[in-house]
Amino acid sequence: MDNRFETLGTILFVGVGQMGFAIASALVAQKDFDAHQLVLLDHHPERLSHFADLGATIVRDMQEACTYEPNTVVLAIKPQHLEAFLDEHKVALADKLIISIAVGLTIASLQKHLGKQSRVVRVMPNLPAKIGLGASLICPSKEADATDIAAVQALFDAAGTSLIIEEGKFDAAGVLNGCTPAFFALIIDAFTHEAVKLGVNAQSARELLLQTMAGTARILQEEKIHPRAFAEQVSSPAGTTIAGVDVLNNNVEI
Protein backbone atom coordinates (compact mmCIF):
# COMPACT_ATOMS: atom_id res chain seq x y z
CA MET A 1 0.00 0.00 0.00
CA ASP A 2 1.47 3.38 -1.01
CA ASN A 3 2.10 5.90 1.78
CA ARG A 4 -0.04 8.63 0.23
CA PHE A 5 -3.16 6.48 0.72
CA GLU A 6 -2.05 4.49 3.75
CA THR A 7 -3.31 6.88 6.41
CA LEU A 8 -6.81 6.75 4.90
CA GLY A 9 -7.01 3.10 5.93
CA THR A 10 -10.24 1.40 4.92
CA ILE A 11 -12.44 3.94 3.10
CA LEU A 12 -16.21 3.67 3.29
CA PHE A 13 -18.21 5.49 0.62
CA VAL A 14 -21.78 6.09 1.77
CA GLY A 15 -23.64 6.84 -1.45
CA VAL A 16 -22.13 6.06 -4.82
CA GLY A 17 -24.15 8.28 -7.12
CA GLN A 18 -22.64 10.47 -9.84
CA MET A 19 -20.02 12.13 -7.67
CA GLY A 20 -19.27 9.22 -5.35
CA PHE A 21 -18.86 6.99 -8.39
CA ALA A 22 -16.53 9.53 -10.01
CA ILE A 23 -14.26 9.81 -6.98
CA ALA A 24 -14.15 6.06 -6.37
CA SER A 25 -13.39 5.50 -10.06
CA ALA A 26 -10.50 7.95 -9.94
CA LEU A 27 -9.10 6.17 -6.90
CA VAL A 28 -9.16 2.67 -8.34
CA ALA A 29 -7.57 4.01 -11.52
CA GLN A 30 -4.41 4.81 -9.52
CA LYS A 31 -1.78 2.12 -9.99
CA ASP A 32 -0.59 2.57 -6.42
CA PHE A 33 -4.05 2.38 -4.83
CA ASP A 34 -5.27 -0.92 -3.42
CA ALA A 35 -8.98 -1.35 -4.27
CA HIS A 36 -9.29 -3.64 -1.25
CA GLN A 37 -9.27 -0.44 0.83
CA LEU A 38 -12.70 0.47 -0.55
CA VAL A 39 -16.05 -0.40 1.00
CA LEU A 40 -19.01 0.91 -1.00
CA LEU A 41 -22.56 1.34 0.29
CA ASP A 42 -25.36 2.31 -2.08
CA HIS A 43 -29.06 1.62 -2.61
CA HIS A 44 -28.24 0.24 -6.05
CA PRO A 45 -25.34 -2.18 -5.44
CA GLU A 46 -25.80 -3.71 -8.89
CA ARG A 47 -24.16 -0.58 -10.34
CA LEU A 48 -20.96 -1.32 -8.46
CA SER A 49 -19.92 -4.65 -9.95
CA HIS A 50 -16.95 -2.99 -11.66
CA PHE A 51 -15.51 -2.07 -8.26
CA ALA A 52 -16.14 -5.53 -6.86
CA ASP A 53 -14.25 -7.04 -9.79
CA LEU A 54 -11.26 -4.88 -8.85
CA GLY A 55 -11.31 -6.00 -5.21
CA ALA A 56 -13.56 -3.46 -3.49
CA THR A 57 -16.23 -4.61 -1.04
CA ILE A 58 -19.90 -3.87 -1.73
CA VAL A 59 -22.22 -3.72 1.29
CA ARG A 60 -25.98 -3.23 1.66
CA ASP A 61 -26.24 -1.39 4.99
CA MET A 62 -24.22 0.35 7.69
CA GLN A 63 -24.28 -2.66 9.97
CA GLU A 64 -22.44 -4.68 7.36
CA ALA A 65 -20.16 -1.74 6.51
CA CYS A 66 -19.03 -1.39 10.13
CA THR A 67 -17.78 -4.98 10.21
CA TYR A 68 -14.97 -3.82 7.92
CA GLU A 69 -13.93 -1.17 10.50
CA PRO A 70 -13.53 1.79 8.14
CA ASN A 71 -11.07 4.51 9.15
CA THR A 72 -12.33 7.10 6.67
CA VAL A 73 -15.94 7.74 5.67
CA VAL A 74 -16.88 9.68 2.54
CA LEU A 75 -20.44 10.95 2.87
CA ALA A 76 -21.79 11.26 -0.67
CA ILE A 77 -25.52 10.99 -0.05
CA LYS A 78 -28.05 13.71 -0.83
CA PRO A 79 -27.82 16.70 1.58
CA GLN A 80 -31.51 16.47 2.52
CA HIS A 81 -30.96 12.93 3.81
CA LEU A 82 -27.57 13.40 5.42
CA GLU A 83 -28.50 14.86 8.80
CA ALA A 84 -30.95 12.05 9.56
CA PHE A 85 -28.28 9.54 8.52
CA LEU A 86 -25.75 11.15 10.88
CA ASP A 87 -28.19 11.07 13.79
CA GLU A 88 -28.92 7.40 13.17
CA HIS A 89 -25.29 6.34 12.85
CA LYS A 90 -23.53 8.79 15.17
CA VAL A 91 -21.98 6.03 17.31
CA ALA A 92 -20.75 4.05 14.32
CA LEU A 93 -19.10 7.17 12.85
CA ALA A 94 -17.31 8.20 16.04
CA ASP A 95 -13.51 8.57 15.90
CA LYS A 96 -13.42 8.31 12.11
CA LEU A 97 -12.18 10.82 9.58
CA ILE A 98 -15.40 12.15 8.06
CA ILE A 99 -15.37 13.64 4.57
CA SER A 100 -18.60 15.32 3.47
CA ILE A 101 -19.29 16.37 -0.11
CA ALA A 102 -22.83 17.52 0.77
CA VAL A 103 -23.64 20.99 -0.50
CA GLY A 104 -24.67 23.55 2.12
CA LEU A 105 -23.89 21.60 5.30
CA THR A 106 -21.27 23.48 7.30
CA ILE A 107 -18.66 22.00 9.58
CA ALA A 108 -20.68 23.23 12.58
CA SER A 109 -23.86 21.58 11.32
CA LEU A 110 -22.05 18.30 10.70
CA GLN A 111 -20.43 18.38 14.14
CA LYS A 112 -23.81 19.15 15.69
CA HIS A 113 -24.85 15.63 14.69
CA LEU A 114 -21.49 13.88 15.03
CA GLY A 115 -20.04 15.56 18.09
CA LYS A 116 -18.00 18.74 18.48
CA GLN A 117 -14.68 16.90 18.45
CA SER A 118 -15.37 15.06 15.21
CA ARG A 119 -12.65 15.18 12.55
CA VAL A 120 -14.73 16.61 9.74
CA VAL A 121 -13.56 17.79 6.33
CA ARG A 122 -15.88 19.45 3.82
CA VAL A 123 -15.03 18.88 0.17
CA MET A 124 -16.56 20.23 -3.02
CA PRO A 125 -15.40 18.12 -5.99
CA ASN A 126 -16.68 18.37 -9.54
CA LEU A 127 -17.68 15.87 -12.19
CA PRO A 128 -14.41 15.85 -14.22
CA ALA A 129 -13.08 13.87 -11.26
CA LYS A 130 -14.44 10.78 -13.02
CA ILE A 131 -11.53 10.97 -15.51
CA GLY A 132 -8.95 12.26 -13.06
CA LEU A 133 -9.27 15.89 -14.17
CA GLY A 134 -11.49 17.24 -11.43
CA ALA A 135 -10.93 20.18 -9.11
CA SER A 136 -11.82 19.83 -5.43
CA LEU A 137 -12.11 22.39 -2.65
CA ILE A 138 -11.09 21.16 0.81
CA CYS A 139 -12.13 22.79 4.07
CA PRO A 140 -10.99 20.97 7.25
CA SER A 141 -12.33 21.46 10.74
CA LYS A 142 -9.82 22.50 13.40
CA GLU A 143 -10.09 18.98 14.82
CA ALA A 144 -8.61 17.50 11.63
CA ASP A 145 -4.83 17.41 12.00
CA ALA A 146 -2.11 17.74 9.38
CA THR A 147 -2.10 13.98 8.75
CA ASP A 148 -5.86 14.00 8.13
CA ILE A 149 -5.61 16.93 5.74
CA ALA A 150 -2.75 15.36 3.80
CA ALA A 151 -4.75 12.13 3.51
CA VAL A 152 -7.81 13.95 2.16
CA GLN A 153 -5.64 15.82 -0.32
CA ALA A 154 -4.13 12.54 -1.50
CA LEU A 155 -7.62 11.12 -2.03
CA PHE A 156 -8.89 14.06 -4.09
CA ASP A 157 -5.61 14.73 -5.90
CA ALA A 158 -6.10 11.24 -7.32
CA ALA A 159 -9.16 12.73 -9.03
CA GLY A 160 -7.35 15.80 -10.35
CA THR A 161 -6.24 18.65 -8.15
CA SER A 162 -7.31 20.10 -4.81
CA LEU A 163 -7.20 23.42 -3.01
CA ILE A 164 -7.57 24.10 0.70
CA ILE A 165 -9.90 27.01 1.39
CA GLU A 166 -11.37 28.64 4.47
CA GLU A 167 -15.03 27.99 5.17
CA GLY A 168 -16.07 31.64 4.79
CA LYS A 169 -15.19 31.42 1.10
CA PHE A 170 -16.18 27.80 0.59
CA ASP A 171 -19.74 28.25 -0.68
CA ALA A 172 -18.86 30.94 -3.23
CA ALA A 173 -15.87 29.01 -4.50
CA GLY A 174 -17.95 25.83 -4.44
CA VAL A 175 -20.48 27.34 -6.84
CA LEU A 176 -17.62 28.28 -9.16
CA ASN A 177 -16.15 24.81 -8.86
CA GLY A 178 -19.30 22.73 -8.94
CA CYS A 179 -21.44 24.60 -11.48
CA THR A 180 -19.03 25.72 -14.19
CA PRO A 181 -18.64 22.29 -15.84
CA ALA A 182 -22.30 22.62 -16.86
CA PHE A 183 -21.70 26.14 -18.15
CA PHE A 184 -18.64 25.07 -20.13
CA ALA A 185 -20.64 22.23 -21.68
CA LEU A 186 -23.42 24.63 -22.65
CA ILE A 187 -20.91 27.01 -24.22
CA ILE A 188 -19.80 24.14 -26.45
CA ASP A 189 -23.44 23.42 -27.28
CA ALA A 190 -24.22 27.07 -28.06
CA PHE A 191 -21.24 27.45 -30.42
CA THR A 192 -22.15 24.15 -32.07
CA HIS A 193 -25.71 25.38 -32.64
CA GLU A 194 -24.48 28.55 -34.31
CA ALA A 195 -21.98 26.60 -36.43
CA VAL A 196 -24.75 24.34 -37.71
CA LYS A 197 -26.76 27.43 -38.70
CA LEU A 198 -23.77 28.42 -40.85
CA GLY A 199 -23.58 25.02 -42.49
CA VAL A 200 -20.98 23.20 -40.37
CA ASN A 201 -21.69 19.58 -39.43
CA ALA A 202 -22.62 19.34 -35.72
CA GLN A 203 -20.23 16.51 -34.91
CA SER A 204 -17.34 18.26 -36.65
CA ALA A 205 -18.12 21.50 -34.83
CA ARG A 206 -18.15 19.76 -31.45
CA GLU A 207 -14.85 18.01 -32.14
CA LEU A 208 -13.21 21.31 -33.12
CA LEU A 209 -14.64 23.11 -30.11
CA LEU A 210 -13.71 20.42 -27.60
CA GLN A 211 -10.14 20.28 -28.84
CA THR A 212 -9.91 24.07 -28.86
CA MET A 213 -11.28 24.39 -25.34
CA ALA A 214 -8.93 21.68 -24.04
CA GLY A 215 -5.95 23.27 -25.76
CA THR A 216 -6.79 26.75 -24.53
CA ALA A 217 -7.16 25.52 -20.95
CA ARG A 218 -3.81 23.76 -21.15
CA ILE A 219 -2.01 26.86 -22.45
CA LEU A 220 -3.55 29.01 -19.72
CA GLN A 221 -2.57 26.45 -17.10
CA GLU A 222 0.95 25.69 -18.26
CA GLU A 223 2.03 29.17 -19.38
CA LYS A 224 0.29 30.95 -16.47
CA ILE A 225 -0.99 33.53 -18.91
CA HIS A 226 -3.93 35.79 -18.03
CA PRO A 227 -7.05 34.86 -20.03
CA ARG A 228 -7.45 38.38 -21.42
CA ALA A 229 -3.80 38.47 -22.47
CA PHE A 230 -4.33 35.18 -24.28
CA ALA A 231 -7.40 36.59 -26.04
CA GLU A 232 -5.31 39.55 -27.20
CA GLN A 233 -2.79 37.16 -28.75
CA VAL A 234 -5.42 35.76 -31.10
CA SER A 235 -7.14 39.07 -31.86
CA SER A 236 -5.81 40.60 -35.07
CA PRO A 237 -6.50 44.31 -35.76
CA ALA A 238 -9.89 44.70 -37.44
CA GLY A 239 -10.24 40.90 -37.42
CA THR A 240 -13.16 38.59 -36.71
CA THR A 241 -11.99 37.66 -33.20
CA ILE A 242 -11.85 41.23 -31.91
CA ALA A 243 -15.23 41.90 -33.52
CA GLY A 244 -16.69 38.95 -31.61
CA VAL A 245 -14.98 40.02 -28.38
CA ASP A 246 -16.48 43.50 -28.83
CA VAL A 247 -19.97 42.00 -29.09
CA LEU A 248 -19.29 39.95 -25.99
CA ASN A 249 -18.05 43.00 -24.08
CA ASN A 250 -21.20 44.89 -25.01
CA ASN A 251 -23.52 42.12 -23.82
CA VAL A 252 -21.69 40.56 -20.86
CA GLU A 253 -19.76 42.37 -18.14
CA ILE A 254 -16.23 40.97 -18.38
N, C-alpha and C positions, 0 to 999 in steps of 0.2 A: 504494500500500500504506500503510495507516494505521500511525503510529508505535508504537501499543501492541502490534502484532503483528510489526512489522518485525524486531526483534532475534531473533525465533524463527527467522527464515529459512525454509528448507524443512523441513517437519515430517513425519517418518516415524512412522506408527503401526504398531507391530508387534503384530498381534492386534487384530481389530475385532469382538470379541464384544459382549455386552450393554453393558459399560461403555465400551469403546473406541468403539463405534458411537454411544453417547449423547454422548460428549465431542466427537467429530468432527461430529456433527449440530448440536450447539450452536454450534460454530465456524462452520460454513458458513451458519448462520442469521443471522450477524452481517453487516449491510450493508457494514461497512467491512473485512471479511475477504476476502481473495482466495483462493478455493478452489484456485487453481493452486499454492499453497504446500503443499498436502497430497499426501503419498504414502502409500498404504494397502497394507499387506501382511497377507493373511489366507489361511487354508486354503480358504476358501469365497468366492472373489472374485466369484462371481455375485450375492452379497448386496449388493455395493457399487456396483451400476450407477447408483444415485441420485447418488452422489458423482462418478462419472465424468461424468455428464451435466452436473454443475455446474462441471467443469473439473479435478477432482482426478485424480491418476494412480494407477492400480491396478497393483500388481506381484505377481509370483508367488513371488519368493524374494529373499534378501538381496543376492545378486549383482546382480540387476536394480535393487533399491532403491538400492544404493550409486552407481549411475551417475547418480542425480539429486542426489548430494552433499548429503544432508540435514544441517542444522545442529543440529536438535533431534530427539531420538528418544523417543517415548512407548512405554514397554514395557507392553503391556496383555495379555500372554499369561499363562497359568495359572502360579501360583507354583512348582508342582512341575516345570515345564519351563523355568523362567527361567534357573536357574544353568547348565544345560547349554548353553542358547542363548548366554549371555554368554561362556562359555568358547570356544565355537565361533567367535564373531564379535567377539572382543575387539579385534582390530586394526581392523576396520571401524568399531567404535564409539568408537575413540580420539578425543579432542579434541572430542567432541560434548557438548552439554547433554543429559544422560540424565534422563528423568522416569520413575519407576517407580510403578505403581499396584498392584504385587503385595503382597498381604497377608503380613505376617510377615517379609519380607526387610529387614533393617536396612541403614542406609547402609554400615556396616562390611562386611557380607556382600556387598553389591553391589560395593563397591570392592575386595574380595578378588579378584573375578573380572575387574573392569575396570581395576584399577590404583588405587593409593592417592591419586593426584592427580586422579581423575576428578571431573567436575562433576556430582554426583548430587543429585537432588531426589526425595524420597519424597512421594507424594500419595495421600490417601484421598478419592476422590470418592464420591458416591452417585447412585442411579439417577434421581432427579428432574433430574439434569443434562440428560437427553434433551429436556426442554422448557425449559431455561434457568433452572430453579429449584432446582438442586442446591446442595449445600454441600460444599466440599472443604477438607481439611486439608493444609497444605504444610509439609514439613520439609526444609530445604536442608542439604547438607553444607557444611562450612566452605570448601570449594574453590569453591563456587558464589558468585559475587559479586553485588553489588546489582543489576546489569543482568540477570543470569540470573534472580534471584528476581522482579524486576518482570515479566520476560517470562512466567514460569510463572504468576504471579498474573493477568496479562492473559489467558492461555489459559483458566484455570479460572474466572475471573470472567465470561467469556463464557458459561459454563454455570451461572451463579448467583452464588455468593459464595464467598470463600475466606478462610482464617484460617491464619496462620503459627503453628506450635506446635513446641516443643522435642521431641526424639525420646523423652525419658523419659516423656512424657505421650501420645505419638502412638498407641500401641496401644489404650490405654483410651479415648481420645477417638475413635479410629477405629471401635471397636465401637459407640459411641454414634452416630456419624455414618453408618456403613455399614449397621447392622442395624435402626435404628429405622424406616426406611420400611416394612419388613415388619410391624413391630409396629403402626404406625399403620394400615396396611391391614387387619390382623386385628381391630383395635378397631372399624373401620367394619363389618367382617363380623359381629362378635359382636353389636353393637347392632342391625344389620339382622335377624339371626336372632331376637333377642328381640322386635323390633317385629313380625315376621311372626307370632310366637306370639300376639301381642295383636291380630292382625287387620289389620295395615298391609301394603299391597302392598310387596314386596321392592324393586322398582325405585324406588318413591316414597321408601321409607325411605333407600335409598342416596343418592338425590339430595339429600334433606334433610340427611343426615349429612355428605356431602362439602362442601356449601355451608357448613354450620355449622363444620366443621373448618377450612376455608379462611378463613372470616371471623374465627374466633377467633384463628387464627395471625396474621392480618394486624393485628388489634387489638393483640395482645401485642407484635408487632414494631414497629408504628408508634408506639404510645403508651408503649412501654417499661414496661408495667405488669407486676408480678409475677404469675405464674399463680394463686397462691392468692388474691391481692387481687382478681383478675378473677372467680374463682369466688365470692368473697363478694358481689360486685356482683349476681350472678344468683341468690343464695340468699336467698329470702324467709323470715322467721321462721315456723317450723312448716310450711314448704312442702315440695314434692316434691323439689326440688333438694338441700336440706340433708339430707333423709332419705336420698337416694341417696349423698351425700358421706359421711354417717355410716357407711353400710354399707361403702363403699370404705375408709374409714379403719380399720374394724374387720377388714378382710380383707387389706389391702395397706399396708405401711409407707410412708407418704408424709408 
